[in-house]
Amino acid sequence: MNSTWSPAHNQPLEEIDRQTVLHPNTDLRRFASEELGDPTIVSGADGIRIRDQHGREFIDAFASLWCVNIGYGRKEIAETLRDQALKMAYYHSHAGHSSEPVIRLTDRVLRLAPHGMSRVF
């Protein structure tokens, strides 16, 4: 991206997206030329459904592929994330460092994992 580029305040989100966001697994040349149509700009989600900026709803078949295999809008997950973020949002595990949430979660994952697994990264 050109570090001097700056969008006009009245420029549509779709155009800013085309000029600034790198979309993996997308034919970027066709996307930039608008041949693939406008980007789907997601504005909300609940359960297995996402909603775009125009109010259209879709079943999110990509969610479980990466990180939302339990659905959107889970209050108990959000509350747990909030509580932990207020204590410490993240810390690495390099050079022998760890944290209690990491230790507890890896122990749980290994108890649920197939026999023979011994470490979690």
Protein Blocks (a to p, Z undefined) as FASTA:
>chain_A
ZZkbccdfklcfklmmmmmpccehiafklmmnomnopadddfbdehjbccdfkopacddf
klmmmmmmnoghilklmmmmmmmmmmombdcfeehiacfklmmmmmmmmmmmcehiabdZ
Z
